[in-house]
Amino acid sequence: MAAALEIDVYVDLICPWCLIGKRYLDKAVSDLRHDAPDTQVDVRWHSVQLLPNAPAQGWDFKAFYLQRLGSAEAMRQRQAQVNAAAARAGFQIDFAGMVRMPNTLQAHQLLAFASTRLSAVRFAELLERLFAAHFQRGEDLCARATLLAIAGSMGLDAAALAQWLDAGHGQPVGLDVPGVPFFVFNQQLALSGAQPPDVLLDAMRQASAQATAGSVL
Protein backbone atom coordinates (compact mmCIF):
# COMPACT_ATOMS: atom_id res chain seq x y z
CA MET A 1 0.00 0.00 0.00
CA ALA A 2 1.32 3.42 -0.98
CA ALA A 3 2.19 5.68 1.92
CA ALA A 4 0.36 8.98 2.24
CA LEU A 5 2.19 12.05 3.44
CA GLU A 6 0.50 15.36 4.23
CA ILE A 7 2.84 18.28 4.88
CA ASP A 8 1.45 21.49 6.37
CA VAL A 9 3.79 24.45 6.01
CA TYR A 10 3.32 27.81 7.75
CA VAL A 11 5.03 30.81 6.13
CA ASP A 12 5.07 34.56 5.66
CA LEU A 13 6.30 36.15 2.45
CA ILE A 14 8.65 38.62 4.15
CA CYS A 15 10.58 35.93 6.00
CA PRO A 16 13.77 34.90 4.14
CA TRP A 17 13.95 31.71 6.19
CA CYS A 18 10.56 30.74 4.78
CA LEU A 19 11.91 30.90 1.24
CA ILE A 20 15.01 29.01 2.32
CA GLY A 21 12.78 26.46 4.04
CA LYS A 22 10.64 26.11 0.92
CA ARG A 23 13.68 25.43 -1.23
CA TYR A 24 14.90 22.85 1.29
CA LEU A 25 11.47 21.25 1.36
CA ASP A 26 11.39 21.08 -2.45
CA LYS A 27 14.70 19.22 -2.36
CA ALA A 28 13.54 16.85 0.37
CA VAL A 29 10.27 16.05 -1.45
CA SER A 30 12.20 15.42 -4.67
CA ASP A 31 14.55 13.06 -2.83
CA LEU A 32 11.62 11.24 -1.22
CA ARG A 33 9.87 10.78 -4.55
CA HIS A 34 13.07 9.39 -6.01
CA ASP A 35 13.54 6.94 -3.14
CA ALA A 36 9.85 6.08 -2.63
CA PRO A 37 7.99 6.96 -5.85
CA ASP A 38 4.72 5.44 -4.60
CA THR A 39 4.48 7.89 -1.70
CA GLN A 40 1.60 10.30 -2.20
CA VAL A 41 2.78 13.74 -1.05
CA ASP A 42 0.35 16.60 -0.41
CA VAL A 43 1.93 19.92 0.58
CA ARG A 44 -0.49 22.45 2.08
CA TRP A 45 0.59 26.05 2.58
CA HIS A 46 -0.73 28.20 5.42
CA SER A 47 -0.44 31.97 5.75
CA VAL A 48 1.06 33.56 8.86
CA GLN A 49 1.31 37.35 8.98
CA LEU A 50 4.38 38.27 11.00
CA LEU A 51 3.70 42.01 11.06
CA PRO A 52 -0.10 42.36 11.20
CA ASN A 53 0.19 45.83 12.72
CA ALA A 54 2.28 47.23 9.88
CA PRO A 55 0.61 50.15 8.11
CA ALA A 56 -1.15 49.29 4.87
CA GLN A 57 1.65 50.96 2.91
CA GLY A 58 4.36 49.15 4.89
CA TRP A 59 7.57 50.72 6.17
CA ASP A 60 10.76 51.92 4.56
CA PHE A 61 12.87 48.75 4.46
CA LYS A 62 16.18 50.25 5.59
CA ALA A 63 14.59 52.35 8.33
CA PHE A 64 12.71 49.29 9.62
CA TYR A 65 15.86 47.21 10.00
CA LEU A 66 17.97 50.03 11.37
CA GLN A 67 15.42 50.44 14.13
CA ARG A 68 15.16 46.69 14.63
CA LEU A 69 18.89 45.91 14.70
CA GLY A 70 20.29 49.18 16.00
CA SER A 71 23.01 50.01 13.48
CA ALA A 72 24.01 49.84 9.84
CA GLU A 73 26.80 47.40 10.71
CA ALA A 74 24.43 45.06 12.51
CA MET A 75 22.13 45.20 9.49
CA ARG A 76 25.02 44.43 7.13
CA GLN A 77 26.07 41.44 9.22
CA ARG A 78 22.53 40.09 9.42
CA GLN A 79 22.04 40.42 5.66
CA ALA A 80 25.34 38.66 5.02
CA GLN A 81 24.29 35.83 7.33
CA VAL A 82 20.94 35.46 5.58
CA ASN A 83 22.48 35.57 2.11
CA ALA A 84 25.01 32.89 3.09
CA ALA A 85 22.09 30.65 4.08
CA ALA A 86 20.20 31.60 0.92
CA ALA A 87 23.23 30.66 -1.20
CA ARG A 88 23.21 27.18 0.35
CA ALA A 89 19.59 26.90 -0.76
CA GLY A 90 20.48 27.98 -4.29
CA PHE A 91 19.51 31.64 -4.55
CA GLN A 92 20.51 35.15 -3.53
CA ILE A 93 18.53 38.01 -1.98
CA ASP A 94 18.85 41.49 -3.46
CA PHE A 95 18.78 43.50 -0.23
CA ALA A 96 19.93 46.63 -2.06
CA GLY A 97 16.81 46.53 -4.22
CA MET A 98 14.37 46.11 -1.34
CA VAL A 99 12.56 49.39 -0.71
CA ARG A 100 9.55 48.42 1.40
CA MET A 101 8.95 46.15 4.38
CA PRO A 102 5.39 45.42 3.31
CA ASN A 103 2.19 44.58 5.08
CA THR A 104 1.54 41.14 3.56
CA LEU A 105 -2.21 41.01 4.20
CA GLN A 106 -3.30 41.40 0.57
CA ALA A 107 -0.57 39.04 -0.64
CA HIS A 108 -1.92 36.35 1.69
CA GLN A 109 -5.43 37.11 0.48
CA LEU A 110 -4.14 36.50 -3.05
CA LEU A 111 -2.80 33.11 -1.94
CA ALA A 112 -6.19 32.23 -0.46
CA PHE A 113 -7.88 33.30 -3.69
CA ALA A 114 -5.49 31.16 -5.72
CA SER A 115 -5.72 28.10 -3.49
CA THR A 116 -9.06 27.02 -4.97
CA ARG A 117 -8.27 28.14 -8.52
CA LEU A 118 -4.80 26.79 -9.25
CA SER A 119 -3.33 23.32 -9.28
CA ALA A 120 -0.83 22.47 -6.56
CA VAL A 121 2.01 22.95 -9.04
CA ARG A 122 0.77 26.35 -10.21
CA PHE A 123 0.10 27.43 -6.63
CA ALA A 124 3.70 26.62 -5.71
CA GLU A 125 4.80 28.69 -8.71
CA LEU A 126 2.71 31.62 -7.48
CA LEU A 127 4.25 31.31 -4.02
CA GLU A 128 7.73 31.39 -5.56
CA ARG A 129 6.75 34.42 -7.65
CA LEU A 130 5.58 36.31 -4.57
CA PHE A 131 8.79 35.46 -2.72
CA ALA A 132 10.78 36.64 -5.75
CA ALA A 133 8.80 39.88 -5.83
CA HIS A 134 10.01 40.77 -2.35
CA PHE A 135 13.48 39.25 -2.18
CA GLN A 136 14.80 39.45 -5.72
CA ARG A 137 12.77 41.85 -7.88
CA GLY A 138 12.35 44.88 -5.63
CA GLU A 139 8.56 44.82 -6.00
CA ASP A 140 6.19 46.10 -3.34
CA LEU A 141 3.83 43.44 -1.97
CA CYS A 142 1.73 46.26 -0.49
CA ALA A 143 0.89 47.55 -3.97
CA ARG A 144 -2.36 46.15 -5.27
CA ALA A 145 -1.29 46.81 -8.85
CA THR A 146 1.72 44.55 -8.28
CA LEU A 147 -0.43 41.77 -6.86
CA LEU A 148 -2.99 42.03 -9.65
CA ALA A 149 -0.23 41.90 -12.26
CA ILE A 150 1.33 38.83 -10.63
CA ALA A 151 -2.08 37.16 -10.43
CA GLY A 152 -2.74 37.90 -14.10
CA SER A 153 0.63 36.41 -15.07
CA MET A 154 -0.49 33.18 -13.38
CA GLY A 155 -3.73 33.09 -15.35
CA LEU A 156 -5.92 34.30 -12.50
CA ASP A 157 -8.82 36.69 -13.06
CA ALA A 158 -7.48 40.05 -11.85
CA ALA A 159 -10.94 41.65 -11.74
CA ALA A 160 -12.29 38.82 -9.59
CA LEU A 161 -9.26 39.09 -7.35
CA ALA A 162 -9.84 42.84 -6.92
CA GLN A 163 -13.41 42.14 -5.79
CA TRP A 164 -12.10 39.43 -3.43
CA LEU A 165 -9.65 41.88 -1.87
CA ASP A 166 -12.27 44.63 -1.58
CA ALA A 167 -14.58 42.20 0.23
CA GLY A 168 -11.84 41.29 2.70
CA HIS A 169 -11.90 37.59 1.85
CA GLY A 170 -9.07 35.19 2.58
CA GLN A 171 -7.43 37.01 5.45
CA PRO A 172 -4.90 34.93 7.39
CA VAL A 173 -6.15 33.71 10.73
CA GLY A 174 -4.13 33.67 13.91
CA LEU A 175 -2.21 30.40 14.03
CA ASP A 176 -0.59 28.98 17.13
CA VAL A 177 2.84 28.13 15.76
CA PRO A 178 6.13 29.03 17.47
CA GLY A 179 7.54 30.71 14.37
CA VAL A 180 7.93 30.38 10.63
CA PRO A 181 8.69 28.38 8.68
CA PHE A 182 6.94 25.61 10.56
CA PHE A 183 6.41 22.10 9.16
CA VAL A 184 3.91 19.47 10.30
CA PHE A 185 4.03 15.97 8.82
CA ASN A 186 0.81 13.93 8.86
CA GLN A 187 -0.41 16.08 11.75
CA GLN A 188 2.01 14.20 14.02
CA LEU A 189 5.62 15.29 13.61
CA ALA A 190 6.61 18.96 13.64
CA LEU A 191 9.77 20.87 12.83
CA SER A 192 10.42 24.57 13.31
CA GLY A 193 12.80 26.69 11.27
CA ALA A 194 14.54 26.33 7.91
CA GLN A 195 15.71 22.78 8.51
CA PRO A 196 18.11 21.30 5.93
CA PRO A 197 16.80 18.80 3.38
CA ASP A 198 18.17 15.72 5.14
CA VAL A 199 16.37 16.63 8.37
CA LEU A 200 13.11 17.21 6.51
CA LEU A 201 13.57 13.97 4.60
CA ASP A 202 14.09 12.00 7.80
CA ALA A 203 10.88 13.47 9.22
CA MET A 204 9.00 12.60 6.03
CA ARG A 205 10.23 9.00 6.11
CA GLN A 206 9.28 8.67 9.76
CA ALA A 207 5.79 10.12 9.21
CA SER A 208 5.26 7.93 6.14
CA ALA A 209 6.37 4.82 8.02
CA GLN A 210 3.99 5.61 10.88
CA ALA A 211 1.12 6.12 8.45
CA THR A 212 1.85 2.82 6.68
CA ALA A 213 2.11 0.95 9.99
CA GLY A 214 -1.16 2.43 11.19
CA SER A 215 -2.99 1.44 8.00
CA VAL A 216 -2.20 -2.26 8.50
CA LEU A 217 -3.18 -2.47 12.16
DOKE-639208 format. One record per residue: residue in one letter; x, y, z of N, C-alpha, C, O, CB in turn. Coordinates in pm, whole numbers, plus 32768, in hexadecimal, padded with zeros to 4 digits. Glycine has a CB too. Layout:
BEGIN
AXYZXYZXYZXYZXYZ/...
//
This chain:
BEGIN
M80557F8880008000800080008058807C800080B78087804D7FA08001807B/A803780DB7FA7808481567F9E807381AA801C800581B78051805A81A77F23/A80E181E1804B80DB823880C080A382C0809A80BA82F1802B8167824780FF/A805982FC80F58024838280E0806C83E2813E808083C481B37F8A838680F8/L80928454810880DB84B58158809F853F814280A4857580D3817184B58135/E8065857781AB8032860081A78095865A81F080BD863F82627FA3860A81E7/I80BC86C681AE811C872481E880D987AD81EF80B887E8818881A1872B8195/D80C787DF826880918865827D810688C3829A815788AA82F38028886782F2/V810D8930824D817B898D825981458A18827580EC8A48822E81D3898C81DA/Y81798A5982DB814C8ADD830781B88B4382E5822B8B358310812B8ADE83A1/V81938BAA829781F78C09826581BF8C97826181468CAC826082268BE081DA/D821B8CF7825E81FB8D808236825A8DA681C682CA8D7481BF82058DE582AE/L822D8DFE816E82768E1F80F582E98E7F810C833B8E9180B282188E5A8090/I82F38EBB818183618F16819F83D08ED381EF84328F138215832D8F8E81EC/C83C18E52820884228E09825884838DBF81FB845A8D6281B683DC8DA582B7/P85048DE781F785618DA2819E85728D1081C2858C8CBD816B85E78DE681A0/W85648CEF824285738C63826B85008C0E8236850F8B95822785798C598304/C848E8C4D821984208C0281DE843F8BDB814E84208B6B8124839E8C5581E3/L847D8C36810384A78C12807C85158BAA807F85148B4B803084D58C8F8030/I85748BBB80D885DD8B5580E8859E8ACF810C85C28A6880D386438B808154/G85418AD2816C84FE8A56819484B08A17812384AD899D811684A18A718208/K84718A6A80CF84288A33805C848689ED7FFB846989807FCB83DB8AA28013/R84F78A2C7FDF855889EF7F85858D896B7FBE859F89097F7585CC8A4F7F69/Y85A68969804285D288ED808185658882807C8581880C806685FB89088113/L84E988AD808F847B884D8088846D88167FFB8458879D7FEA83F7888F80B3/D8479886B7F968473883C7F0B84DB87CF7EF284BE876A7EB3848988B17EAA/K855387E67F2685BE87827F14859D87027F5D85B186957F27864587BA7F46/A856B870C7FD7854A8695802584D986467FE484DF85CB7FDE852486BC80B4/V8472868A7FB3840386457F6F843586007EF1840D858F7ED4839286A97F4C/S848C86437EA584C486067E2D851385897E4F850885237E0A851E866A7DE3/D8562858F7EBA85AF851A7EE5855384A97F11856C84357EF2860F853F7F56/L84E884CB7F58848A84647F86844784217F0F843883A77F0D842184A17FE4/R841E84707EAE83DB84367E39843A83DF7DE8840F837F7DA883A284A67DE0/H84B983FF7DEB851B83AB7DA7852D83277DF0853482BD7DB285A283F47D9D/D8533832F7E76854A82B67EC684CC82627ED784D381E87EDC858082DD7F4E/A845982A57EE183D982607EF9836F829A7E9C831882E47EC883AC826E7F8F/P837682787E1B831F82B87DB7828A82A07DCE823782EA7D99834382887D2F/D8266823C7E1B81D882207E34819D82787EA2812382797EB681C5818F7E58/T81F182C07EEA81C083157F56816E83887F1D819D83CF7EC48234834B7FAC/Q80F7839A7F5080A084067F2480B7847F7F808094847B7FF6800983DA7F25/V80F084E97F488116855E7F9780B685D07F7980A085F47F0581A985897F79/D807D86097FE38023867C7FD7805986EB802F805686E180AA7F8E86577FFF/V808C87577FF080C187C8803A8056883480418020885E7FDA814487FF7FF8/R8036886080BB7FCF88C580D0800E893E8113804E8933817C7F5A888D8127/W7FFC89B280D3803B8A2D81027FD98A7F81547F648A8D8130806F8A7F808C/H800A8AB581C47FB78B04821E7FF78B8C823580708B9782497FA28ABA82A5/S7FA48BF482317FD48C7D823F7FE08CA582D17F858C9083217F778CDD81F7/V80538CE082F3806A8D1C8376809C8DAA835C80FF8DBD831580D18CC783CC/Q805A8E0C839580838E97838280D88EC283F880A68ED4846780078EF58372/L81598ED383E081B68EF3844C81A68F80848081BD8F9A84F782448EDF841D/L817D8FDD842A81729069845280E4909B843680D190F283E281DA90C18407/P80809065847D7FF6908C84607FD8911E84807F779156844D7F97903584AE/N802A915B84D3801391E784F8805E924A84A0805C92C284B9803B91FC8588/A80A09217843980E4927383DC807C92C78394800E92968377813B92248376/P809C93448376803D9397832B8024935A82A18076930E826D80739428831C/A7FB3937C82687F8D934181E77FF79358817D8009930481247F09937B81B7/Q803E93C9818480A593E88123812E93B1814B819093C8810480AE947D8110/G8135936B81BB81B4933381E98210939D822281E8940F823A81F792EB8179/W828F9375823782F593D08269836993D88207837B937F81B4832793A382F3/D83B5944182108434944881C8848C93D581F884A093C38270847A94D281DE/F84C09386819A8507930B81BE858393288213859692EA827C853092BF8141/K85D7938581E6865293A1822F863593DB82B9867493B5831B86AA940281E0/A85D5943682C085B394738341857D940983A1859A940E8419854C94E4832E/F852E93AB836E84F7934183C2856792EF8402856492D5847A849B92E58370/Y85C992C783B28632927183E8869992BE843A86D592868496867792298378/L86AD933C841A8705938B847186C9939684FD8710938B8561871C94178435/Q864893AD8503860693B485858607932D85CA861893258643857693E78576/R85F592C4857E85EC923D85B78673920A85E9867A91CA865285B491DB854F/L86DE9228859F876191EF85BE87C0925386008823922B863D879F91BB8541/G87A292D485F487ED93368640885C937F85F8888493EC8622882592F686B2/S88919345858B88FD938985448909935384B788DA92E6849789829378858F/A894A93A384618961937883D889BD92FF83D389AA92A7837E899C93EB8385/E8A1E92F7842C8A789284842F8A2F920584588A45919B841D8AED929E848E/A89D9921084BB898B919A84E38931916C8470891F90F4845C893691BA8560/M88F991CA842788A591A883B588F89164834888CC9102830D885F9225837D/R896F9198832E89C6915B82C989EA90CC82EF89E79072829B8A4691AF82B8/Q8A0B90B6836D8A2F9030839A89B98FD0839089C98F5D83668A629034842A/R89438FFF83B688CD8FA983AE88AF8F85831D88908F1182FF88538FEF83EE/Q88B88FE582C3889C8FCA823689038F6981FC88E08F1481AA889A904C81E6/A897F8F77822589E68F1A81F689CA8E8D822789DC8E2B81DE8A718F488224/Q899F8E8282A4897D8DFF82DD890A8DC08290890F8D49826E89598E0D8371/V88A28E0F8275882E8DDA822E88548DB381A088288D4B817087BC8E42822D/N88A38E05815C88C88DE580D389238D6B80CB89208D238067890B8E5C8092/A89748D53813189C58CD98135896A8C5F813D89838BFA80FA8A278CDB81AC/A89028C67818E88A18BF9819888528BEB811788378B7B80EA88428C10820F/A882D8C5C80DA87E48C58805C88388C167FEF88048BCA7F9E87BA8CE58032/A88BA8C357FEC89138BFA7F8889168B627F95891C8B1B7F3089A18C327F96/R89128B30800F89118A9E802388908A617FEE888C89EB7FCA89238A7C80B7/A88278AB27FE987A78A827FB487998A9E7F1E87358A797EE187338AC38000/G87FD8ADF7EE388008AEE7E5387CE8B727E1C87AB8B797DA687B28A857E18/F87CA8BDB7E6D879F8C5C7E3987E28CCC7E8888258CB37EED87058C6A7E3F/Q87CF8D467E5A88038DBB7E9F87938E227EB287378E297E6288798DF97E50/I879E8E6F7F1C873D8ED97F3A877B8F5F7F1487EE8F7B7F3587148ED77FD1/D872E8FB07ECF875D90357EA68731909B7F1086CE90E27EFD8726905C7E18/F877B90A17F7E875690FE7FE9875D918E7FBA870E91E17FE687B190EA8061/A87BB91AE7F6087C992377F32874D92667EE5872F92DD7EE3884492447EDA/G870792097EA88691922D7E5A8610922D7EA985A6924B7E71868491D17DE8/M8615920C7F28859D92037F7A857D928C7FB685CA92C0800785AE91997FEB/V850E92C57F8E84E8934B7FB984869349802D8490939A808984AC93987F45/R842592EC802983BB92EA808C83C1926B80E083E0920080AD833392F78049/M83A492788161837F920781B682E7920781B682A9925681FD83BD9211824B/P82A991AF8166821B91BE814B81C1918181B681EB9129820381FA918080C8/N814891B181BA80DB916A81FC80AC90FF819A8083911F812A806491CD8227/T80B3908081C2809A9012816480088FE481617FEA8F7C812780F28F9E8188/L7FAE9030819D7F23900581A47EEB8FE5811A7EB88F7781057ECE907181E5/Q7EF4904380BB7EB6902C80397EFE8FBC7FEB7EBF8F767F9C7EB690AD7FE8/A7F7E8FAD80017FC78F407FC07F958EB97FF27F888E5B7FA4805E8F4E7FD8/H7F788EAF80747F408E3380A97EB18E1E80787E868DAD80627F458E348143/Q7E678E8B80697DE18E7F80307DE88E4B7FA07D938DFC7F767D988F068034/L7E4D8E777F567E628E427ECF7E7B8DAC7ED47E448D617E837ED78E897E8A/L7ECC8D7F7F327EE88CEF7F3E7E678CA27F5D7E518C367F267F518CD57FAB/A7E148CD97FB47D958C977FD27D3C8C927F577CFB8C2C7F3E7D4D8CE08045/F7D388CFD7F0B7CEC8D027E8F7D1D8C977E2E7CCD8C527DEF7CF78D8E7E4E/A7DA08C8A7E237DDB8C2C7DC47DCE8B9B7DEF7DD28B417D9B7E6B8C4D7DAE/S7DBF8B837E707DC48AFA7EA37D558AA17E6C7D668A287E627DBC8AFC7F39/T7CE48ADD7E477C768A8E7E0F7C6B8A9D7D777C0D8A6B7D3A7BF18AB77E51/R7CCC8AE37D3B7CC58AFE7CAC7D3E8ACB7C5E7D3A8AC57BE37CB58B907C96/L7DA88AA87CA37E208A777C637E3F89EA7C907E1D89C17CFF7E968AD47C80/S7E81899F7C387EB3891C7C607F20892E7CC87F53899C7CDC7EE888CD7BE5/A7F4488C07D0A7FAD88C77D70803188F97D34807A89447D747FC2883D7DB0/V804E88CE7CBA80C988F77C7880C6898D7C5B812889D37C7580DF88A77BF6/R805889BD7C24804D8A4B7C0380498AA07C82807D8B107C837FD18A647BAE/F800C8A6D7CEB800A8AB77D6980978AC87D9F80BC8B347DCE7FB18A6F7DD1/A80E78A5E7D9881728A667DC581BF8ACB7D7082178B107DA481B689DB7DC0/E81A08AD27CF081E08B357C9981B98BC37CC2820D8C1D7CC281BA8B1B7C05/L813C8BD67CE5810F8C5A7D1481578C7F7D9681838CF17DA680768C5B7D29/L81638C217DF081A98C3B7E6E82398C667E53826A8CC67E8E81A68BBD7EC7/E827C8C1E7DF983058C437DD483098CD07D9783638D1E7DB4833F8BDD7D70/R82A58CEE7D4382A38D727D0382918DE17D6982CE8E4C7D5B82328D787C9B/L82418DCA7DCE822E8E2F7E3782AD8E3F7E8B82D18EAF7EB081B78E0A7E90/F82EF8DD17EAA836F8DDA7EF083D38E297E9C841A8E807ED083A68D4D7F10/A83D88E0B7E1A84368E507DC184178EE57DBB84738F387DB384318E137D35/A83978F077DBD83708F947DB983B38FE17E2A83E7904F7E1582D98FA47DC2/H83B28FA87EA083E98FED7F1584808FE47F1D84C490487F3583AC8FB67F94/F84B68F6C7F0985448F557F2685A28F697EB1861A8F7B7EC485548ECB7F59/Q856D8F667E3785C88F697DC485A38FD27D5B85F98FF97D0B85CB8EE37D83/R852790007D5884FD90597CEC84DE90E77D1A84BC913C7CC88483901F7CA8/G84EA91027D9A84D391887DCD844591B97DBB842E92317DAF852F91E67D8B/E83E5915D7DB9835891827DA8831591917E30834191557E92830E91197D52/D82AE91E07E35826B92027EB281EE91AB7EC3818D91BB7E79824692987EB6/L81F291507F24817F90F87F3B810A91417F7B809F91087F8A81A790847F92/C811E91C07FA280AD92127FCF805A92467F597FE492627F6980E092898022/A809992517EE5805992937E737FF792367E2F801D91CD7DFB80C392C37E0F/R7F79925D7E2F7F1492077DF17F3191F17D5E7F1C91837D2A7E8892447E03/A7F6192587D197F7F92497C8B7FE691DA7C747FDC918E7C147FB492CE7C52/T804891D17CCE80AC91677CC4806C90DF7CD5808890837C88811A917B7D2C/L801690D17D387FD590517D527F7990297CE07F768FB57CB87F8690577DD5/L7F2F908A7CAA7ED5906B7C3B7F2490417BC07EFB8FE67B777E7D90E57C19/A7F9790827BA97FE9905E7B3680238FD17B4780258F837AE8805B90C37B23/I80518FB17BBF80858F2B7BD980168EC47BC6802C8E5C7B8980C18F227C67/A7FA08EE07BFC7F308E847BED7F0F8E6E7B5A7EFA8DFC7B2E7EB48EB97C37/G7F0B8EDA7B0C7EEE8ECE7A7E7F568E7B7A367F348E3179DA7EE58F567A40/S7FD58E877A5D803F8E397A1D80308DA47A3980668D5179EF80C88E697A4C/M7FE78D827AA37FCF8CF67AC67F4C8CC37A8D7F238C527AA87FD08CE47B5C/G7F088D177A3D7E8B8CED7A017E118D017A597DA68CCE7A3A7E938C6079DB/L7E208D4A7AC67DB08D667B1E7D638DE17AED7D9B8E377AA97DE08D7B7BAE/D7CE58DE77B0F7C8E8E557AE67CA98ECD7B427C818ECD7BB77BF68E2C7AEB/A7CEE8F327B0D7D148FA57B5F7C9B8FF27B917C9C90237C027D6E90027B0F/A7C328FFC7B407BBA90457B6A7B768FFD7BDE7B48903B7C3E7B5790567AF4/A7B6F8F787BD47B338F2A7C417B878F347CBF7B518F397D2D7B228E987C17/L7C0A8F377CAD7C628F457D217C4D8FCD7D647C498FD57DDE7CF68F357CF8/A7C3F90377D147C2890BC7D4C7BA990BF7DA07BA690FB7E0B7C2091267CDC/Q7B40907D7D707AC390767DBD7AD890267E3E7AA390497EA77A5390367D67/W7B258FBB7E347B468F677EA97B8E8FBB7F137B6D8FB37F897B9D8EEE7E7F/L7BEF90097EE87C3B905C7F457BE190C87F837BE890E17FFB7CB2909E7EFE/D7B8E91077F307B35916F7F627AD591397FCB7AB1917E802A7AE691AE7EEF/A7AAC90BB7FBA7A4E907C80177A93904A80967A50902280F57A0690097FD3/G7B17904D80987B609021810E7B688F8B811E7B7E8F59818C7B22905B8188/H7B558F4180B17B5A8EAF80B97BE98E7C80C77C498EBF809F7B188E71803E/G7BF58E0581017C758DBF81027CDF8DF7815E7D568DE381477CAB8DBC807C/Q7CB58E3E81C67D198E7582217D558E0782777D0E8DAC82A27CD98EE2827A/P7DD98E0D82907E168DA582E37DDE8DA983707DC68E1483A87EAF8DB682E5/V7DCB8D3483A97D998D2B84317E0E8D1984907E7A8CEE84677D338CB68440/G7DF98D3A850D7E638D27856F7E808C9385827E258C4585A07E3D8D6785F4/L7EFC8C6C85727F238BE0857B7F878BCE85EC7FE68C1C85F97F5E8BAD84F5/D7F728B69863B7FC58B5286B1803E8AFE868A80458A8786A77F738B0D8720/V809E8B3F8649811C8AFD8628818C8B508666817E8BC98674812F8AED858D/P81FB8B0F868C82658B5786D382B48BB6867B82FD8C0B86AF82C28AF58711/G82A88BAA85FA82F28BFF859D82E18BC9851182A08B6384FD83878C0885C3/V831D8C0D84B183198BDE842783A88BDC83F083FC8C2D841682BD8C3A83D0/P83C28B7C839483658B168364834E8AAB83CF83A18A948427839A8AD582E4/F82DB8A6C83C482B68A018420827A899083CE822189A8837D82528A34848F/F82AA891683E3828188A28394823D883B83EE826E881C845B82FA8864834C/V81CD880783C08187879B84068171872A83A3813A873E833780FF87CE8444/F819B86B183C98193863D8372812785DE83A5813085AA8414821B85F58369/N80C185C883538051857183768013859483FC7FE3853D8444807F84E18378/Q80148615841D7FD7864884978010860585147FCE85FF857C7F4186358492/Q808B85D3850A80C9858C857A815285C5859D816B85EA860F80D584F98559/L81AA85CA853A823285F98551823E868A8526820786B284C0829885A18504/A828686D9857382958768855483278791855C8373876085AF824087BF85B4/L834C87EC850383D18827850383C488BE84F2837188ED84A4842987E98492/S84158908853C841289998533849489CC84F784FF8998851683FB89D885BE/G848A8A3084A285008A6D846785238A3283E084EB89CE83B585748A5F84C4/A85838A74839D85AE8A498317860D89D38324868689E0831485F38ABF82CA/Q85D3895F8340862388E68353865C88B782CE861988C2826785CF88778394/P86D6888182CE87138852825186C887DB8216867C8798825C87A6882D8269/P86DD87C18195869087588152869886CF819486348687819986BD874B80C5/D870E86AA81C787198624820286C686178280869085AB829B87AA86058221/V86B9868382CD8665867F834585D28674831E858786268359867D86FD839C/L85A986C282BB851F86B9828B850286308251849685F88267850487258222/L856185FA8208854D857581CC853F850A823684EB84B0822985C28553816F/D858E8511829F858184B0830C84F684B9834B84B98452836985EE84C88377/A84C58533836084408543839A83D4850C833C837484CE836A842485D783B7/M83E4852182BB838484EC825B83828453825E83178416826083A7851D81CD/R83F68417826083FF8384826383BF834D82E2837882E982E084918356825A/Q83D98391835283A0836383D08308836F83CF82C2831383F983DB83B38446/A82D483E1839F824383F483998203839283398197835E8355822284838370/S8244837882C7820E83198266820C828C829F81AB8242828C8261831C81E4/A8276826882E6827D81E28322821081D1838B81D181678393830781CA8361/Q81F9823883DB818F823184408105822483FF80B081DB8430819382AC849A/A80F0826C839280708264834D805A81DA83127FEC81A48319806982CC82DF/T80C381A082D780B9811A829C80A080B28308804D805982F6813980F8824E/A80E780BE837980D3805F83E780468068841E80088002843B813880788457/G801380E2842B7F8C80F3845F7F2180BB84037EB9808D84327F7181838476/S7F3A80BD83807ED5809083207EC67FF8831F7E627FC482EE7EF880C18295/V7F2B7FB083557F247F1E83527EFE7EE483D97EF37E6B83E97FA97EE38324/L7EE97F3B843C7EC27F0984C07E307EE084C37DFE7EB4852A7EDC7F72852C/
//
